[in-house]
């Protein structure tokens, strides 16, 4: 295995840990639940890939390469589908990545995998890895194998030689990559631990050490797999770190040995080992009195006990419920729909309009979005009665409205099922004139009001999802951000589907996938990310699965809200418990 480990922003942030949002860390419950309900039940098991590399090519001049791995599935047509990315490890040619790649191992099929290693340019070190454009990074090498080749190897580890995209008969030593596979076991239980140290050895000359901890789990083959590391605390020989939350899935059992290493951080990537020790989770539960670090022996001498000690100041076991735990216990997703009636869509009478209704029955962009998106999200709404609005159109009397009932009824906005949305949309096109500007704020505020009323009625088993279908030309960007920041405290997610070929840059800003939280005009930050943007043009050309795209962030947004309010699934003996059909 490799010997260095790091991540973004200078390598000083924590990596891994169950409390962190990590889209690569587990399969998506919402996606699994949808496919299972549709009758797709292939024989598979979830496996987790751990990655390390040795002797990578050094592309940097004054330092070492900063590598990251991207893992792809190779489809039957030869195209590559990205499965996930590791973190970036700075200044290291022998990296050992902590972030895992999780995928389903299909027993009955061949699953070709492709691994690309990149050197990430320094100017991108503060950018989340999922948003990095690979064409802007330096390519270090690639390799491939099938998943079955990994899982059938002794110890379930496979080392592969990296090569160029085109060898051209010239074989260069680009290093190797080692892939280790383990079956994941669903585990609700997690342990929250606060570590501190005292009297650490000072490894620096002109200041004090900058310590961090790395925790690894021992595996059957005798090696170890890193599961998380703490943040770096600068210039401190008696550090106390932020809580680390590790699931039972990550450490296996309370008696499984863990290796805890304390390092002095160096920006060069050559971190200096201060000391290490081996303890199980059961041992850590009792470590409030502390334990001494050791230094590994050399030349078969006994390990040297150090004066530096590790303490556990806080140990707490808790349950981490899944998205399915909530939904199957009786929690409901209430879907709301808002459709763009602004003039930027083009006159409905013209065939090139996004709102043109073809007499032959061919669906326009909005109808396709309603049908394709509706099929997925209606699954999670038990009564399938959707509040449906339009915005940006002139309604009866020539008044421009930015939140009108799509069904034309003054008394209520609800329609029944996807067919109800389609009928109300077609009727509205006959009675509403396209206008503008494009304002998202009013429909978001309307959805937020409904979510607020649900909370005030002490009904905490409802979560709202607002679906906005738009051509992407947003006028009130700051007002929209203000509304989203205000709504981030509510049981609400906003799914924006872009139709047409407009510039969706503003939508990507709202999605906040660049790692920065939305900020209102008064300086208030959103408490959580509640927006997911999906461009339909990518879905329709097959670049991504519509189900995966729509549900990618929903479970995490849902769980973040429930955990922030300490809301638990409804107990099975409760008369309100029900199962979504």
C-alpha positions in Angstrom: 0.0 0.0 0.0 1.1 3.6 -0.5 2.5 5.8 2.3 1.0 9.2 2.1 -2.5 10.6 2.4 -4.0 14.0 2.0 -6.9 15.8 0.4 -8.0 19.3 -0.8 -7.2 22.7 0.7 -3.6 21.9 1.5 -4.3 18.5 2.8 -5.4 19.7 6.3 -9.1 18.8 6.2 -10.6 15.6 7.7 -11.3 12.8 5.2 -13.7 9.9 5.6 -16.0 9.4 8.5 -19.7 8.5 8.4 -20.9 12.0 9.2 -19.5 13.5 6.0 -21.5 13.7 2.9 -19.8 11.4 0.4 -21.6 10.4 -2.7 -19.1 7.7 -3.4 -19.4 6.1 0.0 -22.6 4.1 -0.5 -25.2 3.2 -3.1 -28.3 5.4 -3.3 -31.2 4.1 -1.3 -33.7 6.0 -3.4 -32.4 4.6 -6.6 -32.4 1.1 -5.2 -35.9 1.4 -3.9 -37.2 2.7 -7.2 -35.7 -0.1 -9.3 -36.7 -2.8 -6.8 -40.3 -1.6 -7.0 -40.2 -1.8 -10.8 -39.3 -5.5 -10.5 -35.6 -5.2 -11.3 -34.0 -7.5 -8.7 -30.7 -8.7 -10.2 -28.4 -10.9 -8.1 -25.8 -8.5 -6.8 -23.8 -7.5 -3.7 -22.4 -4.1 -2.9 -18.6 -4.0 -2.9 -16.2 -1.2 -1.8 -13.0 -0.5 -3.7 -10.0 0.8 -1.8 -7.2 2.2 -4.0 -3.5 2.8 -3.6 -0.6 3.4 -6.0 3.2 3.1 -6.1 5.9 4.9 -8.1 3.6 7.3 -10.0 5.1 9.6 -12.6 6.2 13.0 -11.2 4.7 15.7 -13.4 5.5 18.7 -11.1 8.7 20.7 -11.1 9.2 22.0 -7.6 7.1 19.4 -5.8 5.6 16.0 -6.4 2.4 15.1 -8.3 -1.0 15.5 -6.5 -2.8 12.4 -7.7 -6.5 11.5 -7.8 -8.1 8.3 -9.3 -11.3 8.3 -11.4 -13.0 4.9 -11.7 -15.2 4.1 -14.8 -17.4 1.2 -15.8 -16.8 0.3 -19.5 -20.2 -0.2 -21.2 -20.9 -2.6 -24.0 -20.7 0.1 -26.6 -17.2 1.0 -25.3 -18.2 4.2 -23.6 -17.1 4.9 -20.1 -19.5 5.7 -17.3 -17.9 7.4 -14.2 -18.4 5.5 -11.0 -16.6 7.8 -8.6 -13.4 9.7 -7.6 -11.0 9.5 -4.8 -9.8 12.6 -2.9 -6.7 14.4 -4.1 -3.5 13.5 -2.3 -0.9 16.2 -2.3 2.8 15.8 -3.1 2.9 12.0 -3.2 4.0 9.4 -5.7 2.9 6.5 -3.4 -0.6 7.5 -2.4 -3.1 5.6 -0.3 -6.5 7.1 -0.8 -9.2 7.0 1.9 -12.3 7.7 -0.2 -13.8 4.4 -1.4 -15.7 3.6 -4.6 -18.8 1.6 -4.1 -20.5 -0.4 -6.8 -22.8 -3.4 -7.3 -21.0 -6.7 -8.1 -23.2 -8.5 -10.6 -22.5 -12.2 -10.2 -23.9 -13.2 -13.6 -22.1 -10.6 -15.7 -18.7 -9.3 -16.8 -18.0 -5.8 -15.4 -15.0 -4.1 -17.0 -13.5 -1.3 -15.0 -11.1 1.4 -16.1 -8.9 3.4 -13.7 -7.5 6.8 -14.7 -5.0 8.6 -12.5 -4.6 12.4 -12.8 -2.2 15.0 -11.3 -4.5 17.8 -10.1 -3.2 21.3 -10.8 -2.5 23.4 -7.7 -5.1 26.0 -8.6 -7.9 23.4 -8.3 -7.0 22.2 -4.8 -9.9 24.1 -3.2 -12.4 22.7 -5.7 -14.5 19.6 -4.8 -13.2 16.6 -6.8 -16.6 15.8 -8.3 -16.6 19.2 -10.1 -13.1 19.0 -11.5 -12.9 19.0 -15.3 -10.6 16.1 -16.1 -9.4 17.7 -19.4 -7.8 20.4 -17.3 -5.7 17.9 -15.3 -2.4 16.1 -16.1 -2.9 12.5 -17.1 -0.6 10.1 -15.2 -1.7 6.8 -16.5 -4.6 4.3 -16.8 -5.3 0.6 -16.4 -8.2 -1.8 -16.6 -9.5 -5.1 -15.3 -12.9 -6.8 -14.6 -14.4 -6.6 -11.1 -14.5 -10.4 -10.9 -10.7 -10.4 -11.4 -10.4 -8.4 -8.2 -12.9 -10.2 -6.0 -11.5 -13.7 -6.9 -7.9 -12.9 -6.1 -6.4 -14.1 -2.7 -7.1 -11.3 -0.3 -9.3 -9.7 -2.9 -6.4 -7.4 -4.0 -5.1 -6.9 -7.5 -2.0 -4.8 -8.6 -2.1 -3.4 -12.1 0.6 -1.7 -14.2 -0.4 1.8 -15.3 0.1 2.7 -19.0 -0.5 5.6 -21.4 -3.7 5.9 -23.3 -1.7 4.8 -26.4 1.4 2.7 -25.7 2.7 3.0 -29.3 5.1 0.1 -28.6 7.0 2.2 -26.0 6.6 0.8 -22.5 7.2 3.4 -19.8 7.3 2.8 -16.1 4.2 4.8 -14.9 3.9 3.0 -11.7 1.2 0.6 -10.4 -2.2 0.8 -8.8 -3.6 -1.7 -6.3 -7.3 -2.3 -5.9 -8.7 -4.0 -2.9 -12.4 -5.1 -2.8 -14.6 -5.8 0.2 -18.2 -6.6 0.5 -20.1 -3.9 2.3 -22.5 -4.8 5.0 -25.4 -2.4 5.9 -24.9 -1.0 9.4 -27.0 1.5 11.1 -24.8 1.7 14.2 -22.1 4.3 14.3 -19.6 5.6 16.9 -18.8 9.2 17.5 -15.4 9.7 19.1 -13.5 12.8 20.2 -9.8 12.2 20.3 -7.1 14.3 22.0 -3.4 13.8 22.7 -1.0 15.0 25.3 2.8 15.4 25.4 3.4 14.5 21.7 7.0 14.5 20.6 7.9 17.6 18.7 9.2 16.9 15.2 9.7 20.5 14.1 12.7 22.7 14.8 11.4 26.3 14.8 7.8 25.6 15.9 5.7 22.8 17.3 4.3 19.8 15.3 1.1 20.0 13.3 -0.6 16.7 14.3 -3.4 14.7 12.7 -4.6 11.1 13.2 -5.1 8.4 10.6 -7.3 5.4 11.5 -7.0 2.2 9.5 -8.7 -1.1 9.8 -6.8 -4.4 9.7 -7.9 -6.8 6.9 -7.7 -10.6 6.6 -4.6 -10.5 4.3 -2.6 -8.8 7.1 -2.5 -5.3 5.7 -4.7 -2.4 6.6 -7.2 -0.1 4.9 -7.4 3.6 5.9 -11.0 4.6 6.9 -10.6 8.2 8.0 -8.2 10.9 9.1 -8.8 13.9 11.3 -8.1 17.5 10.4 -4.7 19.0 11.1 -4.2 21.1 14.2 -1.4 23.6 13.7 1.5 24.1 16.2 0.1 22.0 19.1 1.6 19.1 21.1 -1.7 18.7 23.1 -4.3 18.7 20.3 -8.0 17.9 20.5 -9.8 17.1 17.3 -13.3 17.6 16.1 -15.6 14.5 16.5 -14.9 11.6 14.2 -18.0 9.5 13.4 -17.3 6.0 12.0 -19.9 3.4 11.1 -19.8 -0.2 12.1 -19.6 -0.9 8.4 -16.2 0.8 8.2 -14.6 -1.0 11.1 -16.3 -4.3 10.9 -16.9 -5.2 14.6 -16.0 -3.7 18.0 -13.3 -6.3 18.4 -11.6 -5.7 15.0 -8.2 -4.2 15.5 -7.7 -0.6 14.3 -4.3 1.1 13.7 -4.2 4.7 14.9 -1.3 6.7 13.7 -0.4 10.3 14.7 1.6 12.3 12.1 3.2 15.7 12.0 1.8 17.3 8.8 4.2 18.6 6.2 3.0 20.4 3.1 5.6 18.5 1.0 3.6 15.3 1.6 6.4 13.7 3.7 4.4 13.5 6.9 6.5 12.4 9.9 5.2 9.6 12.1 4.9 10.8 15.7 3.6 7.5 17.0 1.1 4.7 16.5 -0.9 2.2 18.5 -3.4 -0.6 17.9 -6.8 -0.6 19.6 -10.2 -2.0 18.9 -13.4 0.1 19.1 -14.1 -1.8 22.3 -10.7 -0.6 23.6 -11.4 3.0 22.6 -14.6 3.0 24.6 -12.5 2.7 27.7 -9.6 4.9 26.7 -10.5 7.9 28.8 -7.4 7.3 30.9 -5.2 7.3 27.9 -2.7 5.0 26.2 0.9 5.6 25.1 2.0 5.7 21.5 4.8 3.5 20.2 7.3 3.8 17.5 7.8 0.8 15.2 10.9 -1.2 16.0 13.9 -1.3 13.7 16.2 -4.3 13.3 13.9 -6.6 15.3 14.2 -4.5 18.4 11.3 -4.0 20.8 8.9 -1.2 20.0 9.7 2.0 21.9 7.0 3.3 24.2 6.6 7.1 24.0 5.5 9.7 26.5 2.9 11.0 24.1 -0.6 9.6 24.9 -3.9 9.2 23.1 -7.2 9.9 25.0 -10.8 9.4 24.1 -12.8 12.4 25.6 -16.1 11.4 24.2 -17.5 8.0 23.0 -21.1 7.7 21.9 -22.8 4.9 20.0 -25.8 6.0 17.9 -28.1 4.8 15.1 -27.8 6.3 11.7 -31.1 5.6 9.9 -31.2 5.3 6.1 -33.6 7.0 3.7 -35.5 3.7 3.3 -35.9 3.4 7.1 -37.8 6.7 7.0 -39.9 6.2 3.9 -40.9 2.6 4.8 -41.9 3.6 8.3 -44.5 6.1 7.0 -42.6 9.3 6.1 -44.0 10.9 3.0 -42.5 12.9 0.2 -44.9 15.6 -1.0 -44.2 16.5 -4.6 -45.0 20.0 -6.0 -44.5 21.1 -9.6 -43.9 24.5 -11.2 -43.7 25.1 -15.0 -42.0 28.0 -16.8 -44.4 30.1 -18.9 -42.0 32.8 -19.9 -41.6 34.2 -23.4 -38.0 32.9 -23.7 -39.6 29.5 -24.4 -40.9 30.8 -27.8 -44.5 31.2 -28.9 -46.5 27.9 -28.5 -47.8 28.4 -32.1 -44.3 28.0 -33.6 -43.0 24.4 -34.1 -39.5 25.5 -32.7 -41.1 26.5 -29.4 -40.4 24.5 -26.3 -44.1 24.7 -25.6 -45.3 23.7 -29.1 -48.0 21.0 -28.9 -47.6 18.7 -31.9 -51.0 17.5 -33.3 -49.2 14.2 -34.2 -48.8 13.5 -30.5 -45.0 14.0 -30.4 -44.1 15.3 -27.0 -42.5 18.7 -26.6 -39.6 19.3 -24.1 -41.9 20.1 -21.2 -44.1 17.1 -21.8 -41.1 14.8 -22.0 -39.8 16.3 -18.7 -43.1 15.9 -17.0 -43.5 12.3 -18.2 -39.9 11.2 -17.5 -39.4 13.1 -14.3 -42.9 12.4 -13.1 -42.5 8.6 -13.5 -39.7 8.7 -11.0 -40.7 11.2 -8.3 -44.4 10.2 -8.2 -43.2 6.9 -6.8 -42.4 8.6 -3.5 -45.7 10.5 -3.1 -48.3 8.1 -1.7 -51.5 9.9 -2.7 -50.1 11.3 -6.0 -51.9 14.6 -5.5 -49.5 17.3 -6.7 -49.8 21.1 -6.1 -49.0 22.3 -9.6 -48.2 25.9 -10.6 -47.1 28.0 -13.5 -44.9 31.1 -13.4 -44.1 34.0 -15.7 -47.4 33.9 -17.7 -50.2 36.4 -18.2 -53.3 34.8 -16.7 -57.0 35.9 -16.9 -57.3 39.7 -17.2 -53.8 40.1 -18.6 -52.0 40.1 -15.2 -48.5 38.6 -15.1 -48.3 36.0 -12.3 -45.2 34.3 -11.0 -47.2 31.6 -9.1 -50.6 30.6 -10.6 -52.6 27.4 -10.3 -51.8 25.3 -13.3 -55.3 23.8 -13.3 -56.9 27.3 -13.6 -58.9 26.7 -10.4 -59.0 29.6 -7.9 -59.8 27.2 -5.1 -56.9 24.8 -5.2 -53.7 23.9 -7.0 -53.7 20.1 -6.7 -53.9 17.7 -9.7 -53.9 13.9 -9.6 -51.0 12.0 -11.0 -48.7 12.7 -13.9 -51.7 12.6 -16.2 -53.2 15.4 -14.2 -50.1 17.5 -14.6 -50.1 16.8 -18.4 -53.8 17.8 -18.7 -53.4 21.0 -16.6 -50.3 22.0 -18.6 -52.1 21.6 -21.9 -55.1 23.5 -20.7 -52.9 26.3 -19.3 -51.2 26.7 -22.7 -54.6 27.5 -24.2 -55.5 30.1 -21.6 -52.2 31.6 -20.5 -50.0 34.0 -22.6 -46.2 33.6 -22.3 -44.7 36.6 -20.6 -41.9 37.2 -18.1 -39.6 37.9 -16.4 -38.5 34.5 -15.0 -38.9 34.6 -11.3 -38.3 31.5 -9.2 -38.6 33.3 -5.8 -42.5 33.2 -5.6 -42.9 29.5 -6.3 -40.1 28.6 -3.9 -41.7 30.8 -1.2 -45.0 29.1 -1.9 -43.5 25.7 -1.4 -41.6 26.9 1.7 -44.9 28.2 3.2 -46.5 24.7 2.8 -43.4 23.1 4.4 -43.6 25.7 7.2 -47.3 24.9 7.8 -46.5 21.2 8.0 -43.9 21.9 10.7 -46.2 24.2 12.7 -48.8 21.5 12.7 -46.4 19.2 14.5 -46.4 16.8 11.6 -42.7 15.9 11.2 -43.4 12.9 8.9 -43.7 15.0 5.7 -40.9 16.2 3.5 -41.6 18.4 0.4 -39.9 18.3 -3.0 -40.5 21.2 -5.4 -39.9 20.3 -9.1 -39.2 23.3 -11.3 -39.2 22.8 -15.0 -37.6 25.7 -16.8 -35.8 26.8 -20.0 -33.0 28.2 -17.7 -33.1 31.9 -18.2 -33.3 33.2 -14.6 -34.0 36.8 -13.9 -34.2 37.0 -10.1 -31.0 35.1 -9.2 -30.3 36.9 -5.9 -34.0 36.8 -4.9 -34.0 33.1 -5.7 -30.9 32.5 -3.6 -32.5 34.5 -0.7 -35.6 32.3 -0.9 -33.4 29.1 -1.0 -31.3 30.2 2.0 -34.5 31.0 4.0 -36.0 27.6 3.0 -32.8 25.6 3.9 -34.1 25.2 7.5 -37.3 23.6 6.2 -38.2 20.0 5.2 -37.8 21.0 1.5 -35.7 20.1 -1.5 -35.8 21.9 -4.9 -35.3 19.8 -8.0 -34.7 22.0 -11.1 -35.0 20.4 -14.5 -33.6 22.4 -17.4 -35.2 21.9 -20.9 -33.9 23.2 -24.2 -30.3 24.3 -25.0 -30.0 27.5 -22.9 -27.0 28.5 -20.8 -27.7 26.8 -17.5 -24.8 28.5 -15.7 -27.1 30.1 -13.2 -28.7 26.8 -12.4 -25.3 25.4 -11.5 -24.7 28.3 -9.2 -28.0 27.4 -7.3 -27.0 23.7 -7.1 -24.0 24.8 -4.9 -22.0 21.7 -5.9 -18.8 23.7 -5.9 -18.6 23.2 -2.2 -19.7 26.7 -1.2 -23.0 27.3 0.5 -25.5 29.8 -0.9 -25.4 33.2 0.7 -28.3 35.6 0.9 -28.1 39.3 0.2 -28.0 39.9 4.0 -25.0 37.6 4.4 -26.9 34.6 5.8 -25.5 31.2 4.7 -27.8 28.3 3.8 -27.8 25.7 6.6 -27.7 22.9 4.0 -27.8 22.3 0.2 -31.4 21.8 -0.9 -31.1 22.1 -4.7 -30.4 19.5 -7.4 -30.2 20.6 -11.1 -30.6 18.2 -13.9 -30.3 19.2 -17.6 -32.7 17.1 -19.6 -30.5 17.2 -22.7 -27.9 15.1 -21.0 -30.5 12.6 -19.8 -32.0 12.3 -23.3 -28.7 11.6 -25.0 -28.0 8.9 -22.5 -25.0 10.5 -20.6 -26.7 9.8 -17.3 -29.6 7.7 -15.9 -32.7 9.8 -15.4 -33.3 8.0 -12.1 -29.8 8.5 -10.9 -29.7 12.1 -11.9 -33.0 13.0 -10.2 -32.4 11.1 -7.0 -28.6 11.6 -6.7 -28.8 14.1 -3.8 -32.3 13.7 -2.5 -31.6 11.0 0.2 -28.7 13.0 1.6 -30.7 16.2 1.7 -33.6 14.4 3.4 -31.3 12.8 5.9 -29.4 16.0 6.7 -32.7 17.7 7.6 -34.0 14.7 9.7 -30.7 14.4 11.6 -30.5 18.2 12.2 -33.9 18.0 14.0 -33.1 14.6 15.6 -36.2 13.2 13.9 -36.3 9.4 13.8 -38.3 6.9 11.7 -41.8 6.2 13.0 -41.8 3.1 15.3 -43.4 0.0 13.6 -46.0 -0.3 16.4 -47.3 3.3 15.7 -50.8 3.4 14.1 -49.4 6.0 11.6 -46.7 3.7 10.2 -47.3 2.7 6.6 -45.3 1.4 3.6 -45.1 3.3 0.3 -46.5 1.1 -2.4 
